[in-house]
Amino acid sequence: HTSPFNDSVELLKPVKQPSGRKVSIGGASSRGAEASALAGEIENDELTLYRRMFTMFDLNDDGNIDVTELYEILRSLGVNLSEAELRKMLKEVDGDNNGTIEFPEFARLMKYGRAAGSHASKE
């Protein structure tokens, strides 16, 4: 039995092609800090793809995805969820519980199909 959350993640997930390259630990910029946080977890080409996707989904360009943006993303993919389902989905991904999805949370979601450390996607 799959949840709307897991089904939606599959719609967003790109086709992976192995490259063997890992994320390099970057400089002082926020992207460098993100790369550092994700180093060893996600390959550089995947990280670049996830960044492009995140930028498209961050409709107001504020550096995170909130419940309204999540609704718009999923609606554009033909997924219609209730507000309660959207908030539950956001909560499953929101590792720091601040009510939004930041890029590292999004990248881990794309890589693993759920938030790192989440136990909510057991089947």
N, CA, C and O atoms as a printed pandas DataFrame, in Angstrom:
     atom_number atom_name residue_name chain_id  residue_number  x_coord  y_coord  z_coord
0              1         N          HIS        A               1    0.848   -1.183    0.000
1              2        CA          HIS        A               1    0.000    0.000    0.000
2              3         C          HIS        A               1    0.880    1.227    0.000
3              4         O          HIS        A               1    1.729    1.390    0.876
4              5         N          THR        A               2    0.679    2.107   -0.995
5              6        CA          THR        A               2    1.489    3.319   -1.056
6              7         C          THR        A               2    0.654    4.509   -0.643
7              8         O          THR        A               2   -0.564    4.513   -0.816
8              9         N          SER        A               3    1.310    5.522   -0.094
9             10        CA          SER        A               3    0.632    6.735    0.319
10            11         C          SER        A               3    0.691    7.752   -0.816
11            12         O          SER        A               3    1.502    7.600   -1.729
12            13         N          PRO        A               4   -0.160    8.798   -0.780
13            14        CA          PRO        A               4   -0.064    9.851   -1.793
14            15         C          PRO        A               4    1.329   10.480   -1.790
15            16         O          PRO        A               4    1.826   10.905   -2.834
16            17         N          PHE        A               5    1.949   10.537   -0.624
17            18        CA          PHE        A               5    3.307   11.082   -0.504
18            19         C          PHE        A               5    4.285   10.276   -1.356
19            20         O          PHE        A               5    5.018   10.851   -2.160
20            21         N          ASN        A               6    4.305    8.968   -1.193
21            22        CA          ASN        A               6    5.227    8.126   -1.953
22            23         C          ASN        A               6    4.933    8.174   -3.446
23            24         O          ASN        A               6    5.857    8.202   -4.259
24            25         N          ASP        A               7    3.661    8.184   -3.812
25            26        CA          ASP        A               7    3.297    8.284   -5.224
26            27         C          ASP        A               7    3.785    9.595   -5.815
27            28         O          ASP        A               7    4.283    9.616   -6.940
28            29         N          SER        A               8    3.650   10.689   -5.078
29            30        CA          SER        A               8    4.072   12.004   -5.556
30            31         C          SER        A               8    5.578   12.087   -5.706
31            32         O          SER        A               8    6.069   12.693   -6.659
32            33         N          VAL        A               9    6.316   11.497   -4.795
33            34        CA          VAL        A               9    7.772   11.487   -4.884
34            35         C          VAL        A               9    8.202   10.784   -6.161
35            36         O          VAL        A               9    9.124   11.243   -6.836
36            37         N          GLU        A              10    7.556    9.685   -6.504
37            38        CA          GLU        A              10    7.910    8.962   -7.728
38            39         C          GLU        A              10    7.685    9.818   -8.958
39            40         O          GLU        A              10    8.450    9.718   -9.916
40            41         N          LEU        A              11    6.645   10.671   -8.962
41            42        CA          LEU        A              11    6.411   11.566  -10.090
42            43         C          LEU        A              11    7.524   12.593  -10.229
43            44         O          LEU        A              11    7.883   12.981  -11.341
44            45         N          LEU        A              12    8.069   13.032   -9.102
45            46        CA          LEU        A              12    9.102   14.063   -9.114
46            47         C          LEU        A              12   10.490   13.512   -9.384
47            48         O          LEU        A              12   11.364   14.242   -9.853
48            49         N          LYS        A              13   10.704   12.256   -9.099
49            50        CA          LYS        A              13   12.032   11.660   -9.140
50            51         C          LYS        A              13   12.546   11.511  -10.570
51            52         O          LYS        A              13   11.868   10.920  -11.410
52            53         N          PRO        A              14   13.728   12.037  -10.852
53            54        CA          PRO        A              14   14.291   11.877  -12.191
54            55         C          PRO        A              14   14.877   10.480  -12.378
55            56         O          PRO        A              14   15.106    9.754  -11.410
56            57         N          VAL        A              15   15.112   10.120  -13.618
57            58        CA          VAL        A              15   15.782    8.859  -13.913
58            59         C          VAL        A              15   17.246    9.037  -13.561
59            60         O          VAL        A              15   17.885    9.981  -14.024
60            61         N          LYS        A              16   17.792    8.128  -12.736
61            62        CA          LYS        A              16   19.179    8.239  -12.299
62            63         C          LYS        A              16   20.103    7.567  -13.301
63            64         O          LYS        A              16   19.815    6.486  -13.815
64            65         N          GLN        A              17   21.220    8.235  -13.566
65            66        CA          GLN        A              17   22.266    7.663  -14.388
66            67         C          GLN        A              17   23.560    7.789  -13.610
67            68         O          GLN        A              17   23.962    8.901  -13.266
68            69         N          PRO        A              18   24.220    6.684  -13.325
69            70        CA          PRO        A              18   25.421    6.749  -12.499
70            71         C          PRO        A              18   26.552    7.502  -13.187
71            72         O          PRO        A              18   26.764    7.372  -14.392
72            73         N          SER        A              19   27.271    8.292  -12.397
73            74        CA          SER        A              19   28.415    9.012  -12.946
74            75         C          SER        A              19   29.681    8.721  -12.171
75            76         O          SER        A              19   30.785    8.891  -12.687
76            77         N          GLY        A              20   29.525    8.280  -10.925
77            78        CA          GLY        A              20   30.684    7.989  -10.101
78            79         C          GLY        A              20   31.282    9.209   -9.440
79            80         O          GLY        A              20   32.177    9.075   -8.606
80            81         N          ARG        A              21   30.808   10.413   -9.791
81            82        CA          ARG        A              21   31.352   11.624   -9.182
82            83         C          ARG        A              21   30.566   11.971   -7.942
83            84         O          ARG        A              21   29.339   11.868   -7.926
84            85         N          LYS        A              22   31.256   12.377   -6.917
85            86        CA          LYS        A              22   30.602   12.772   -5.677
86            87         C          LYS        A              22   30.611   14.292   -5.553
87            88         O          LYS        A              22   31.380   14.977   -6.228
88            89         N          VAL        A              23   29.754   14.805   -4.691
89            90        CA          VAL        A              23   29.687   16.232   -4.429
90            91         C          VAL        A              23   30.996   16.690   -3.815
91            92         O          VAL        A              23   31.502   16.083   -2.872
92            93         N          SER        A              24   31.534   17.762   -4.358
93            94        CA          SER        A              24   32.743   18.313   -3.749
94            95         C          SER        A              24   32.330   19.248   -2.622
95            96         O          SER        A              24   31.270   19.872   -2.676
96            97         N          ILE        A              25   33.150   19.337   -1.632
97            98        CA          ILE        A              25   32.860   20.227   -0.513
98            99         C          ILE        A              25   33.224   21.630   -0.951
99           100         O          ILE        A              25   34.381   21.925   -1.252
100          101         N          GLY        A              26   32.207   22.501   -0.980
101          102        CA          GLY        A              26   32.351   23.826   -1.572
102          103         C          GLY        A              26   32.820   24.898   -0.618
103          104         O          GLY        A              26   33.234   24.622    0.508
104          105         N          GLY        A              27   32.745   26.141   -1.097
105          106        CA          GLY        A              27   33.232   27.303   -0.372
106          107         C          GLY        A              27   32.259   27.824    0.664
107          108         O          GLY        A              27   31.522   27.058    1.284
108          109         N          ALA        A              28   32.264   29.142    0.848
109          110        CA          ALA        A              28   31.520   29.763    1.936
110          111         C          ALA        A              28   30.072   30.070    1.576
111          112         O          ALA        A              28   29.297   30.444    2.456
112          113         N          SER        A              29   29.683   29.924    0.318
113          114        CA          SER        A              29   28.315   30.244   -0.078
114          115         C          SER        A              29   27.339   29.244    0.526
115          116         O          SER        A              29   27.738   28.188    1.018
116          117         N          SER        A              30   26.047   29.591    0.484
117          118        CA          SER        A              30   25.052   28.657    1.010
118          119         C          SER        A              30   25.034   27.379    0.186
119          120         O          SER        A              30   24.797   26.300    0.730
120          121         N          ARG        A              31   25.279   27.481   -1.112
121          122        CA          ARG        A              31   25.341   26.275   -1.925
122          123         C          ARG        A              31   26.543   25.433   -1.541
123          124         O          ARG        A              31   26.468   24.204   -1.559
124          125         N          GLY        A              32   27.645   26.072   -1.195
125          126        CA          GLY        A              32   28.816   25.339   -0.720
126          127         C          GLY        A              32   28.510   24.618    0.573
127          128         O          GLY        A              32   28.928   23.476    0.767
128          129         N          ALA        A              33   27.783   25.278    1.461
129          130        CA          ALA        A              33   27.397   24.656    2.731
130          131         C          ALA        A              33   26.457   23.482    2.474
131          132         O          ALA        A              33   26.560   22.444    3.127
132          133         N          GLU        A              34   25.535   23.651    1.514
133          134        CA          GLU        A              34   24.627   22.560    1.176
134          135         C          GLU        A              34   25.404   21.384    0.609
135          136         O          GLU        A              34   25.144   20.232    0.957
136          137         N          ALA        A              35   26.369   21.682   -0.273
137          138        CA          ALA        A              35   27.186   20.613   -0.847
138          139         C          ALA        A              35   27.949   19.894    0.245
139          140         O          ALA        A              35   28.087   18.671    0.213
140          141         N          SER        A              36   28.442   20.647    1.208
141          142        CA          SER        A              36   29.154   20.033    2.325
142          143         C          SER        A              36   28.233   19.118    3.122
143          144         O          SER        A              36   28.622   18.017    3.511
144          145         N          ALA        A              37   27.015   19.579    3.360
145          146        CA          ALA        A              37   26.057   18.785    4.133
146          147         C          ALA        A              37   25.659   17.511    3.396
147          148         O          ALA        A              37   25.320   16.509    4.025
148          149         N          LEU        A              38   25.700   17.547    2.076
149          150        CA          LEU        A              38   25.265   16.414    1.272
150          151         C          LEU        A              38   26.436   15.603    0.716
151          152         O          LEU        A              38   26.227   14.615    0.012
152          153         N          ALA        A              39   27.669   16.019    1.030
153          154        CA          ALA        A              39   28.859   15.338    0.509
154          155         C          ALA        A              39   28.833   13.859    0.879
155          156         O          ALA        A              39   28.522   13.494    2.013
156          157         N          GLY        A              40   29.162   13.023   -0.087
157          158        CA          GLY        A              40   29.179   11.588    0.154
158          159         C          GLY        A              40   27.818   10.933    0.042
159          160         O          GLY        A              40   27.724    9.711   -0.068
160          161         N          GLU        A              41   26.763   11.731    0.069
161          162        CA          GLU        A              41   25.403   11.192   -0.041
162          163         C          GLU        A              41   24.898   11.222   -1.465
163          164         O          GLU        A              41   24.308   10.253   -1.943
164          165         N          ILE        A              42   25.131   12.339   -2.148
165          166        CA          ILE        A              42   24.531   12.566   -3.456
166          167         C          ILE        A              42   25.617   12.983   -4.441
167          168         O          ILE        A              42   26.430   13.862   -4.154
168          169         N          GLU        A              43   25.619   12.344   -5.598
169          170        CA          GLU        A              43   26.614   12.648   -6.616
170          171         C          GLU        A              43   26.377   14.032   -7.205
171          172         O          GLU        A              43   25.256   14.542   -7.199
172          173         N          ASN        A              44   27.455   14.635   -7.716
173          174        CA          ASN        A              44   27.417   16.004   -8.191
174          175         C          ASN        A              44   26.375   16.230   -9.279
175          176         O          ASN        A              44   25.660   17.231   -9.242
176          177         N          ASP        A              45   26.270   15.313  -10.255
177          178        CA          ASP        A              45   25.301   15.515  -11.329
178          179         C          ASP        A              45   23.868   15.430  -10.813
179          180         O          ASP        A              45   22.990   16.148  -11.292
180          181         N          GLU        A              46   23.631   14.560   -9.844
181          182        CA          GLU        A              46   22.302   14.481   -9.230
182          183         C          GLU        A              46   22.003   15.766   -8.474
183          184         O          GLU        A              46   20.901   16.307   -8.565
184          185         N          LEU        A              47   22.987   16.252   -7.730
185          186        CA          LEU        A              47   22.808   17.471   -6.948
186          187         C          LEU        A              47   22.469   18.649   -7.860
187          188         O          LEU        A              47   21.613   19.468   -7.525
188          189         N          THR        A              48   23.129   18.735   -8.997
189          190        CA          THR        A              48   22.859   19.806   -9.962
190          191         C          THR        A              48   21.431   19.701  -10.484
191          192         O          THR        A              48   20.726   20.706  -10.571
192          193         N          LEU        A              49   21.005   18.496  -10.832
193          194        CA          LEU        A              49   19.642   18.284  -11.302
194          195         C          LEU        A              49   18.630   18.643  -10.224
195          196         O          LEU        A              49   17.640   19.317  -10.511
196          197         N          TYR        A              50   18.859   18.209   -8.998
197          198        CA          TYR        A              50   17.944   18.504   -7.901
198          199         C          TYR        A              50   17.875   20.007   -7.638
199          200         O          TYR        A              50   16.808   20.526   -7.311
200          201         N          ARG        A              51   19.004   20.713   -7.777
201          202        CA          ARG        A              51   19.023   22.166   -7.584
202          203         C          ARG        A              51   18.143   22.832   -8.638
203          204         O          ARG        A              51   17.374   23.738   -8.319
204          205         N          ARG        A              52   18.249   22.395   -9.880
205          206        CA          ARG        A              52   17.410   22.967  -10.950
206          207         C          ARG        A              52   15.933   22.725  -10.662
207          208         O          ARG        A              52   15.105   23.623  -10.821
208          209         N          MET        A              53   15.610   21.507  -10.239
209          210        CA          MET        A              53   14.222   21.182   -9.915
210          211         C          MET        A              53   13.734   22.040   -8.749
211          212         O          MET        A              53   12.637   22.598   -8.793
212          213         N          PHE        A              54   14.557   22.137   -7.710
213          214        CA          PHE        A              54   14.181   22.914   -6.536
214          215         C          PHE        A              54   13.910   24.366   -6.925
215          216         O          PHE        A              54   12.937   24.963   -6.466
216          217         N          THR        A              55   14.768   24.927   -7.766
217          218        CA          THR        A              55   14.603   26.311   -8.203
218          219         C          THR        A              55   13.292   26.501   -8.958
219          220         O          THR        A              55   12.634   27.530   -8.807
220          221         N          MET        A              56   12.908   25.518   -9.769
221          222        CA          MET        A              56   11.624   25.602  -10.478
222          223         C          MET        A              56   10.450   25.529   -9.508
223          224         O          MET        A              56    9.439   26.203   -9.708
224          225         N          PHE        A              57   10.575   24.720   -8.462
225          226        CA          PHE        A              57    9.484   24.517   -7.520
226          227         C          PHE        A              57    9.386   25.630   -6.477
227          228         O          PHE        A              57    8.323   25.846   -5.895
228          229         N          ASP        A              58   10.481   26.326   -6.244
229          230        CA          ASP        A              58   10.498   27.450   -5.298
230          231         C          ASP        A              58    9.928   28.664   -6.021
231          232         O          ASP        A              58   10.670   29.539   -6.469
232          233         N          LEU        A              59    8.614   28.706   -6.129
233          234        CA          LEU        A              59    7.925   29.665   -6.985
234          235         C          LEU        A              59    8.183   31.122   -6.617
235          236         O          LEU        A              59    8.225   31.978   -7.501
236          237         N          ASN        A              60    8.355   31.418   -5.338
237          238        CA          ASN        A              60    8.598   32.804   -4.931
238          239         C          ASN        A              60   10.076   33.095   -4.697
239          240         O          ASN        A              60   10.427   34.176   -4.226
240          241         N          ASP        A              61   10.939   32.148   -5.019
241          242        CA          ASP        A              61   12.393   32.311   -4.972
242          243         C          ASP        A              61   12.896   32.756   -3.590
243          244         O          ASP        A              61   13.778   33.608   -3.479
244          245         N          ASP        A              62   12.307   32.152   -2.533
245          246        CA          ASP        A              62   12.738   32.518   -1.176
246          247         C          ASP        A              62   13.648   31.476   -0.543
247          248         O          ASP        A              62   13.992   31.584    0.634
248          249         N          GLY        A              63   14.046   30.456   -1.324
249          250        CA          GLY        A              63   14.991   29.473   -0.816
250          251         C          GLY        A              63   14.362   28.278   -0.131
251          252         O          GLY        A              63   15.073   27.442    0.428
252          253         N          ASN        A              64   13.033   28.180   -0.163
253          254        CA          ASN        A              64   12.371   27.014    0.407
254          255         C          ASN        A              64   11.051   26.776   -0.307
255          256         O          ASN        A              64   10.568   27.629   -1.051
256          257         N          ILE        A              65   10.479   25.610   -0.068
257          258        CA          ILE        A              65    9.183   25.246   -0.649
258          259         C          ILE        A              65    8.190   25.133    0.498
259          260         O          ILE        A              65    8.376   24.336    1.418
260          261         N          ASP        A              66    7.131   25.939    0.434
261          262        CA          ASP        A              66    6.111   25.885    1.486
262          263         C          ASP        A              66    4.902   25.097    0.993
263          264         O          ASP        A              66    4.905   24.590   -0.129
264          265         N          VAL        A              67    3.881   24.993    1.815
265          266        CA          VAL        A              67    2.725   24.162    1.490
266          267         C          VAL        A              67    2.013   24.658    0.228
267          268         O          VAL        A              67    1.501   23.850   -0.546
268          269         N          THR        A              68    1.974   25.978    0.012
269          270        CA          THR        A              68    1.335   26.535   -1.184
270          271         C          THR        A              68    2.101   26.139   -2.436
271          272         O          THR        A              68    1.499   25.753   -3.438
272          273         N          GLU        A              69    3.419   26.231   -2.385
273          274        CA          GLU        A              69    4.239   25.836   -3.532
274          275         C          GLU        A              69    4.142   24.330   -3.770
275          276         O          GLU        A              69    4.091   23.882   -4.916
276          277         N          LEU        A              70    4.116   23.551   -2.693
277          278        CA          LEU        A              70    3.961   22.105   -2.814
278          279         C          LEU        A              70    2.645   21.772   -3.513
279          280         O          LEU        A              70    2.597   20.893   -4.373
280          281         N          TYR        A              71    1.589   22.471   -3.142
281          282        CA          TYR        A              71    0.288   22.286   -3.780
282          283         C          TYR        A              71    0.393   22.559   -5.284
283          284         O          TYR        A              71   -0.085   21.767   -6.095
284          285         N          GLU        A              72    1.019   23.679   -5.652
285          286        CA          GLU        A              72    1.146   24.049   -7.063
286          287         C          GLU        A              72    1.972   23.024   -7.842
287          288         O          GLU        A              72    1.626   22.670   -8.969
288          289         N          ILE        A              73    3.053   22.555   -7.244
289          290        CA          ILE        A              73    3.907   21.551   -7.888
290          291         C          ILE        A              73    3.095   20.298   -8.202
291          292         O          ILE        A              73    3.065   19.828   -9.339
292          293         N          LEU        A              74    2.444   19.773   -7.182
293          294        CA          LEU        A              74    1.699   18.525   -7.336
294          295         C          LEU        A              74    0.503   18.694   -8.261
295          296         O          LEU        A              74    0.198   17.803   -9.053
296          297         N          ARG        A              75   -0.176   19.834   -8.166
297          298        CA          ARG        A              75   -1.321   20.101   -9.047
298          299         C          ARG        A              75   -0.869   20.112  -10.504
299          300         O          ARG        A              75   -1.570   19.600  -11.376
300          301         N          SER        A              76    0.318   20.702  -10.774
301          302        CA          SER        A              76    0.826   20.742  -12.149
302          303         C          SER        A              76    1.151   19.344  -12.672
303          304         O          SER        A              76    1.190   19.118  -13.882
304          305         N          LEU        A              77    1.384   18.400  -11.742
305          306        CA          LEU        A              77    1.649   17.007  -12.116
306          307         C          LEU        A              77    0.382   16.158  -12.129
307          308         O          LEU        A              77    0.440   14.950  -12.354
308          309         N          GLY        A              78   -0.773   16.801  -11.885
309          310        CA          GLY        A              78   -2.039   16.077  -11.902
310          311         C          GLY        A              78   -2.377   15.400  -10.595
311          312         O          GLY        A              78   -3.272   14.555  -10.551
312          313         N          VAL        A              79   -1.675   15.755   -9.518
313          314        CA          VAL        A              79   -1.929   15.177   -8.200
314          315         C          VAL        A              79   -2.715   16.191   -7.384
315          316         O          VAL        A              79   -2.226   17.287   -7.111
316          317         N          ASN        A              80   -3.925   15.831   -6.995
317          318        CA          ASN        A              80   -4.767   16.721   -6.202
318          319         C          ASN        A              80   -4.937   16.136   -4.809
319          320         O          ASN        A              80   -5.600   15.115   -4.631
320          321         N          LEU        A              81   -4.338   16.787   -3.829
321          322        CA          LEU        A              81   -4.410   16.343   -2.447
322          323         C          LEU        A              81   -5.136   17.382   -1.612
323          324         O          LEU        A              81   -5.160   18.565   -1.952
324          325         N          SER        A              82   -5.726   16.926   -0.517
325          326        CA          SER        A              82   -6.365   17.852    0.418
326          327         C          SER        A              82   -5.291   18.632    1.168
327          328         O          SER        A              82   -4.117   18.262    1.152
328          329         N          GLU        A              83   -5.700   19.700    1.816
329          330        CA          GLU        A              83   -4.747   20.480    2.610
330          331         C          GLU        A              83   -4.132   19.623    3.713
331          332         O          GLU        A              83   -2.940   19.741    3.997
332          333         N          ALA        A              84   -4.926   18.770    4.329
333          334        CA          ALA        A              84   -4.413   17.887    5.384
334          335         C          ALA        A              84   -3.352   16.941    4.829
335          336         O          ALA        A              84   -2.324   16.719    5.467
336          337         N          GLU        A              85   -3.600   16.380    3.637
337          338        CA          GLU        A              85   -2.613   15.491    3.018
338          339         C          GLU        A              85   -1.332   16.246    2.662
339          340         O          GLU        A              85   -0.230   15.725    2.835
340          341         N          LEU        A              86   -1.481   17.469    2.165
341          342        CA          LEU        A              86   -0.312   18.294    1.834
342          343         C          LEU        A              86    0.513   18.599    3.079
343          344         O          LEU        A              86    1.739   18.490    3.061
344          345         N          ARG        A              87   -0.161   18.979    4.152
345          346        CA          ARG        A              87    0.556   19.294    5.396
346          347         C          ARG        A              87    1.259   18.048    5.951
347          348         O          ARG        A              87    2.367   18.143    6.478
348          349         N          LYS        A              88    0.618   16.890    5.833
349          350        CA          LYS        A              88    1.244   15.637    6.274
350          351         C          LYS        A              88    2.482   15.348    5.429
351          352         O          LYS        A              88    3.522   14.957    5.959
352          353         N          MET        A              89    2.370   15.539    4.111
353          354        CA          MET        A              89    3.497   15.322    3.218
354          355         C          MET        A              89    4.645   16.258    3.573
355          356         O          MET        A              89    5.797   15.833    3.658
356          357         N          LEU        A              90    4.327   17.525    3.778
357          358        CA          LEU        A              90    5.348   18.508    4.137
358          359         C          LEU        A              90    6.031   18.119    5.446
359          360         O          LEU        A              90    7.253   18.205    5.570
360          361         N          LYS        A              91    5.235   17.693    6.411
361          362        CA          LYS        A              91    5.790   17.302    7.710
362          363         C          LYS        A              91    6.738   16.109    7.593
363          364         O          LYS        A              91    7.748   16.051    8.295
364          365         N          GLU        A              92    6.421   15.155    6.707
365          366        CA          GLU        A              92    7.274   13.980    6.505
366          367         C          GLU        A              92    8.641   14.360    5.945
367          368         O          GLU        A              92    9.642   13.711    6.250
368          369         N          VAL        A              93    8.684   15.408    5.129
369          370        CA          VAL        A              93    9.914   15.825    4.464
370          371         C          VAL        A              93   10.685   16.854    5.283
371          372         O          VAL        A              93   11.910   16.928    5.192
372          373         N          ASP        A              94    9.985   17.635    6.069
373          374        CA          ASP        A              94   10.553   18.774    6.796
374          375         C          ASP        A              94   11.355   18.308    8.015
375          376         O          ASP        A              94   10.839   18.253    9.132
376          377         N          GLY        A              95   12.618   17.976    7.778
377          378        CA          GLY        A              95   13.466   17.416    8.828
378          379         C          GLY        A              95   13.714   18.340   10.001
379          380         O          GLY        A              95   13.911   17.870   11.122
380          381         N          ASP        A              96   13.709   19.662    9.768
381          382        CA          ASP        A              96   13.966   20.593   10.867
382          383         C          ASP        A              96   12.683   21.199   11.436
383          384         O          ASP        A              96   12.734   22.090   12.283
384          385         N          ASN        A              97   11.538   20.711   10.968
385          386        CA          ASN        A              97   10.220   21.110   11.482
386          387         C          ASN        A              97    9.965   22.613   11.470
387          388         O          ASN        A              97    9.362   23.152   12.398
388          389         N          ASN        A              98   10.428   23.296   10.408
389          390        CA          ASN        A              98   10.183   24.727   10.328
390          391         C          ASN        A              98    9.031   25.081    9.385
391          392         O          ASN        A              98    8.766   26.258    9.138
392          393         N          GLY        A              99    8.342   24.052    8.854
393          394        CA          GLY        A              99    7.173   24.295    8.021
394          395         C          GLY        A              99    7.467   24.459    6.544
395          396         O          GLY        A              99    6.555   24.714    5.758
396          397         N          THR        A             100    8.727   24.318    6.154
397          398        CA          THR        A             100    9.093   24.432    4.744
398          399         C          THR        A             100   10.126   23.357    4.391
399          400         O          THR        A             100   10.717   22.725    5.267
400          401         N          ILE        A             101   10.321   23.170    3.090
401          402        CA          ILE        A             101   11.332   22.237    2.595
402          403         C          ILE        A             101   12.491   23.053    2.051
403          404         O          ILE        A             101   12.328   23.798    1.084
404          405         N          GLU        A             102   13.661   22.918    2.665
405          406        CA          GLU        A             102   14.863   23.568    2.164
406          407         C          GLU        A             102   15.555   22.612    1.201
407          408         O          GLU        A             102   15.208   21.434    1.118
408          409         N          PHE        A             103   16.547   23.140    0.469
409          410        CA          PHE        A             103   17.186   22.335   -0.562
410          411         C          PHE        A             103   17.765   21.014   -0.061
411          412         O          PHE        A             103   17.534   19.996   -0.713
412          413         N          PRO        A             104   18.507   20.958    1.057
413          414        CA          PRO        A             104   19.022   19.649    1.489
414          415         C          PRO        A             104   17.916   18.626    1.747
415          416         O          PRO        A             104   18.083   17.444    1.447
416          417         N          GLU        A             105   16.787   19.073    2.302
417          418        CA          GLU        A             105   15.658   18.170    2.533
418          419         C          GLU        A             105   15.084   17.696    1.192
419          420         O          GLU        A             105   14.760   16.520    1.029
420          421         N          PHE        A             106   14.963   18.615    0.246
421          422        CA          PHE        A             106   14.455   18.285   -1.080
422          423         C          PHE        A             106   15.384   17.301   -1.784
423          424         O          PHE        A             106   14.923   16.321   -2.369
424          425         N          ALA        A             107   16.682   17.555   -1.730
425          426        CA          ALA        A             107   17.657   16.684   -2.395
426          427         C          ALA        A             107   17.611   15.274   -1.815
427          428         O          ALA        A             107   17.665   14.293   -2.555
428          429         N          ARG        A             108   17.513   15.175   -0.497
429          430        CA          ARG        A             108   17.417   13.844    0.127
430          431         C          ARG        A             108   16.114   13.157   -0.259
431          432         O          ARG        A             108   16.088   11.945   -0.474
432          433         N          LEU        A             109   15.037   13.926   -0.346
433          434        CA          LEU        A             109   13.758   13.376   -0.780
434          435         C          LEU        A             109   13.878   12.803   -2.184
435          436         O          LEU        A             109   13.399   11.700   -2.446
436          437         N          MET        A             110   14.509   13.538   -3.081
437          438        CA          MET        A             110   14.671   13.064   -4.452
438          439         C          MET        A             110   15.567   11.827   -4.502
439          440         O          MET        A             110   15.301   10.895   -5.261
440          441         N          LYS        A             111   16.619   11.819   -3.702
441          442        CA          LYS        A             111   17.571   10.711   -3.706
442          443         C          LYS        A             111   16.975    9.444   -3.099
443          444         O          LYS        A             111   17.087    8.362   -3.675
444          445         N          TYR        A             112   16.353    9.580   -1.955
445          446        CA          TYR        A             112   15.927    8.410   -1.191
446          447         C          TYR        A             112   14.423    8.144   -1.243
447          448         O          TYR        A             112   13.964    7.104   -0.771
448          449         N          GLY        A             113   13.655    9.073   -1.810
449          450        CA          GLY        A             113   12.204    8.889   -1.885
450          451         C          GLY        A             113   11.488    9.230   -0.596
451          452         O          GLY        A             113   10.283    9.011   -0.477
452          453         N          ARG        A             114   12.215    9.762    0.367
453          454        CA          ARG        A             114   11.632   10.184    1.636
454          455         C          ARG        A             114   12.672   11.024    2.368
455          456         O          ARG        A             114   13.831   11.078    1.957
456          457         N          ALA        A             115   12.270   11.660    3.423
457          458        CA          ALA        A             115   13.205   12.445    4.216
458          459         C          ALA        A             115   14.185   11.521    4.915
459          460         O          ALA        A             115   13.810   10.431    5.347
460          461         N          ALA        A             116   15.413   11.935    5.029
461          462        CA          ALA        A             116   16.411   11.134    5.741
462          463         C          ALA        A             116   15.954   10.952    7.175
463          464         O          ALA        A             116   15.587   11.914    7.850
464          465         N          GLY        A             117   15.979    9.724    7.629
465          466        CA          GLY        A             117   15.577    9.437    9.002
466          467         C          GLY        A             117   14.085    9.251    9.198
467          468         O          GLY        A             117   13.637    8.940   10.302
468          469         N          SER        A             118   13.305    9.441    8.130
469          470        CA          SER        A             118   11.858    9.298    8.242
470          471         C          SER        A             118   11.491    7.815    8.332
471          472         O          SER        A             118   12.056    6.972    7.634
472          473         N          HIS        A             119   10.546    7.527    9.195
473          474        CA          HIS        A             119   10.057    6.147    9.314
474          475         C          HIS        A             119    8.627    6.063    8.811
475          476         O          HIS        A             119    7.988    5.017    8.928
476          477         N          ALA        A             120    8.120    7.156    8.253
477          478        CA          ALA        A             120    6.713    7.224    7.865
478          479         C          ALA        A             120    6.408    6.477    6.582
479          480         O          ALA        A             120    5.238    6.257    6.269
480          481         N          SER        A             121    7.428    6.077    5.826
481          482        CA          SER        A             121    7.149    5.455    4.535
482          483         C          SER        A             121    7.278    3.930    4.571
483          484         O          SER        A             121    7.524    3.311    3.536
484          485         N          LYS        A             122    7.116    3.325    5.735
485          486        CA          LYS        A             122    7.139    1.860    5.822
486          487         C          LYS        A             122    5.943    1.292    5.082
487          488         O          LYS        A             122    4.851    1.858    5.113
488          489         N          GLU        A             123    6.160    0.172    4.418
489          490        CA          GLU        A             123    5.038   -0.456    3.701
490          491         C          GLU        A             123    4.621   -1.714    4.407
491          492         O          GLU        A             123    3.693   -2.392    3.965
